[in-house]
Amino acid sequence: MRRQLTITLSAATVQGLHDETYALYGFTAVRYGPRLTMARSFGGGYPLVWLRQTTYLENNIVTFDDGVLGGYISVTPLVENAVVQVGATIQATLGQTISVDTNGQLTPLTSGSPGVVSILNTDQAAWTCGLTQTIGAGPAPTCAFPSHGGAQDMIAPTAKILVMFAIDSIPQGAAVSTAYASGFLIDFASEAERAVAFDIDTGWSAGGATWARAIAPGADLGSLLITS
């Protein structure tokens, strides 16, 4: 479904963010399964910087579509702060399996597990894999997991995204495990549009709405954005 987030800033906040070279960052939450086996490593995966925007005004609209998905593989080693480069990608739908062969070729299969995109590594070599999701005008990777030989990763998008303003130092596609500024976790499960506000001193607000949750700097992004 196509979603829209409106972020309202005061004129003083806009000026302060520009003066201090802040960027708007966005992450999207995923489900990984069928179940998580390690409490803190989340299947060895990381949330990726999905959105990085350095231009903003008093009213800012972020559009994305959690129904337009792709599966990808990468040769980027999966470590903290690695910038994952998509090596091969293919359109994907929930309930579908994507087969990865020896040469890194992706083939969509008609069978799969309901509600998830399954990425099946038919080789004995390791890859990094994950989902892409449309943000703005095009797709961007949202998450990254190790894909071991003969293994299958099962991933699905959710209707939750996390946004934060922070010093412009992290590129899009970076693997991040810790929130480097205060953020707002926003749930679009019941609505296609949400509106929030940000003040450079007082932080995020949504009029006390239950669909928005403040996230403190230093929070563990893995437990917030990768769920079973």
N, C-alpha and C positions, 0 to 999 in steps of 0.2 A: 504494500500500500504506500502511496505517496504521502509523505509527512512534511510538516512545516513548523519550524521553530522561529519565533520572533524574539529577538533580544533587544531590549530598550536600554540605552545608556544616556546619562546626563551629558550636557556639553562639557562640564568639568571633567567627567570621567573619560570621555573621548580624548580630550586634550592630554590628560595624565597618562593614558595608555600609550598614546603616540609618543609623548615626550620620553617615556621610560622604555620604549621599544618592546611593547607587549604584543603577543599574538593570541588569537582565539584558537584553542585546541578542542578537538572533539574525538570521542571514542564511542564505540557501540558495543553493547553487551551481547554475548553469544552463549549458547548452551553447548557443552561438550560432553560426549558420553560414549557408551550408554551410562557410565557412572565414573566419577572421579575416584582414583585409587590412592592419590597422595595429597595430603591435606593442604600443602602450601605450593606444590609445584604445578598443580592444575594440568596434569598430563604433560608437563614440560613446556606448556604453552605460554604465550604472552599476548596481552592486548597491544594493538598497534595504533599509532597516531593515525587516525582516519581522516581528520580534518585539520588543516593548519591554514589560518587566514590572517593576513597582516593588514588588511584594509577593512575598516569599520567606521560606521557613522552612528548617529543617535538612534536610528532604527535599523536593525540588521535582520535579514531573513535567511535562514539556513533551510534548504530543502534536501530531502533524501527519500529513497524508496527502499523499504526493507523487503520488497518482493522481487527486486531485480538483483539477482545474485550471480556470482561466478565462483568456481573453484580454481585454485591456483597452486602451482608448486614453485619452489625457489631453491637456488643453491646457496643462499645466504646462511651461514652458520647461525643458529638461534641462541644468542646470548643477550644479556641486558644491553640496551642502547643500540643494538644492531639495527641498521636500516635495511629492511627486507625489500629486496628487488624481485618483482614478479618475473619469473622466467618463462612460464607458460600458463595460460588461463583459458577457461572455457565456460560458457554459460551453463548455469546449473539451476535445478528446481528441487524443492523439497521432495524427498522420497526417491531421489535418484542416486546412483553410484557412479563415480568418476574413476575410471581405471587408469593407472599410471604405469607405462611400460618401461623397458630397459633404457630407451632413448629419451625418456621424459615426455613422451607423447601422451596426451590426455584423450580418453575415449569415453563418451557418455554411454552408460548401460541403461537398459529399460527397467531393471530391477533395483531395489534398494529398500532401506528401512523408512517407515513412515515418519514424516516430520523433520527429517534431517538430511543433509547432504553428506554422503559417505565418500571418502577419498581412499581408494584401495591401491596400495603399493604392491604391484605384482612382481617387482624386481627385488634383488637383495641389497640394493644401494639405498642410502638414506637421503631424504629430501626434507625441506621445510614446506609445509602446506597450510592452507587456510581458505577463508572465504573472501571474496570481494563484494562490495555493496555500493550501489549508486549513491553518490553525494554530489549535489550540484549538477554539473553537466556530464559527469562520467564516473566510472567505477574506481574504487580505491580499496586496498586490502584492509581488513578490520581486525584480523587476529592471525596468529602463527603458531603452529604446533609441529613437533617432530614427526616425520613420516618414516617409520622404519620398514625394512624389507619384509614383505608379507603381511604387514599390518594394515588396519583400516581405521581411519579417523572419522568420527561422526560429529558433525557440527551443524548448528542451526542458529539463525539470527533471532533476536528478541526485539521487543518494541521499546527498549530502553537505550538512551544515549547519555553520555557524560560530557559536559562542556566545562571549560575553564579558561581564564585568561592568565597567561604566565609569560615570563621573559622569553623572547623569541630566540630560543637556543636549540630546540629539538625539531628535526625535520619530519615531514610526513613519512609514514611507514616505519618509524622507529619503534622498537620493542621496549615497552615501558612497564614497570611493575609497581611504581610508587608515584602517588599524586604529588606533583611539584608545585601545586598552588591549590587554593580552595576551589572546589568544583560544585556542580549541580547535576545530580542524577535525575533524569526526567523520563517518566513513563508515558508512552503514547498508546498504551493498550486500549484505552476506551475512546480516544480522540485522534483525529488526523492532524490537529493543530494545537500548539501550546504557545503561551506567551510568558516570558520571564523578564526580569530586570537585573542589571548588575551595576553596583557602585564600587568604585575603586577602593573605598575605605570601609563601607559597611557590608560589601559582598553581594551575594545572590539573593533574590526574593521572588516569590510567586504568590503573594497574598495569602500565605498560609496553606496553600493547596497541598493535598495529601499525595499528589502524583509527582512532587518534586522533593528531593532530599539533599540537604547540604552535605558535602564531603570535605573533610578537613585536609589540609596539606599533610603529606606523609602517609595518607591512607593507602592500604594495600589494594591496588587496582585489580590484581588477579582475582581476589575473593569477591570483588564487586562486579566484575565484567565477564568472568568465566564461571558459569554455574553448571551443575549437573542436570 
